Amino acid sequence: VASNGKLVSIKQGIDLSANQYERDHSSIFQLEYDDDFHAYHIRTYDDKYWKIEGFNVQAIADKR
C-alpha cells in the first residue's frame, strides 16, 4: 500500500503505479533474494521483473 492508500499495480501496462483500491492479479508481486548480488528482485504475476527506466519503475525485465 502506497502513501496515498492505494495499491501498486501494473494494471495500466508496464508502468508501476499506485492507483488501485482493489486487489487483482496485477497487484501481486513476489520478492526474491539473490545470493550472488546480495539484493532483492521483485517479480510480477507474468514473470517480469521491476526495472528502473529513467525516472520510472517498469515491469519489463525478463531477467533479474
Residue pairs with C-beta under 8 A, 6 or more apart in sequence:
1 7
2 8
2 18
3 18
4 18
6 18
6 19
6 20
6 21
7 18
7 20
7 21
7 22
7 23
7 27
8 16
8 17
8 18
8 20
8 27
8 29
9 16
9 17
9 18
9 19
9 20
9 24
9 26
9 27
10 16
10 26
10 44
10 59
11 19
11 20
11 24
11 26
11 27
12 19
14 48
14 58
14 59
14 60
15 56
15 57
15 58
15 59
16 50
16 56
16 57
16 58
16 59
20 26
20 27
25 45
26 44
26 45
28 44
28 45
29 42
29 43
29 44
29 45
29 50
30 42
30 43
31 40
31 41
31 42
32 40
32 41
32 42
32 43
32 64
33 39
33 40
34 40
34 41
34 64
41 49
41 50
41 64
42 49
42 50
43 49
43 64
44 50
44 59
46 59
47 62
48 59
48 60
48 61
48 62
49 59
49 61
49 62
49 63
49 64
50 57
50 58
50 59
50 61
51 57
51 58
51 59
51 60
51 61
53 60
